[in-house]
């Protein structure tokens, strides 16, 4: 397929590099033209500085920008590519945001966390497709199958539920790691000593219901330990960490019906 991108951030970077193995990347556009040029050079595409320069000789245009910018982008791009399939890569944006302005609207959403410095195992990364027309859904699904063995046709509502769950499982979990490192740094303890614990916790979540594998003082209803940890955070004047600790402990106590 011949594919162009609007956006040159982390999602566009990883998708363009992965797709170039079997498809042709034609154009890259980004508000930061230097980033568009860098990505275009890396994937054998042409960087453009305006939507009017986008080639119409493509099978698909992927919009990989922030959720808040998607509606504005489709309004601007539609007059240039009125008959081209245009899909966004967002997990939380309803397909209607595109379909309101463009008849050949679609979604191509990889459920993954993206960092420029780390590669992606595309074969195991779930990719979700949705389209306004059956033929376009088939095309997007074919493209997804060229990347991943885990391809799903989900509605916008289903995709949004996964995106919300991913915030808990990834973004919030990572912030918990950040808070843990702040605590170890306070006493010059070695954060890497937590690595086996982090890995084992993740492995258990893959093999069993997380509710069934919950451990810790709140799970046990150990109010003495909870009080000791709370005093420690108070002494360190870490109100932010104390608030999170109290909220999580209260929720775990309630979830497991501890007195």
Order of alpha helices (4+ residues) and beta strands (2+ residues): beta-alpha-beta-alpha-beta-beta-alpha-beta-alpha-beta-beta-alpha-beta-alpha-alpha-alpha-alpha-alpha-alpha
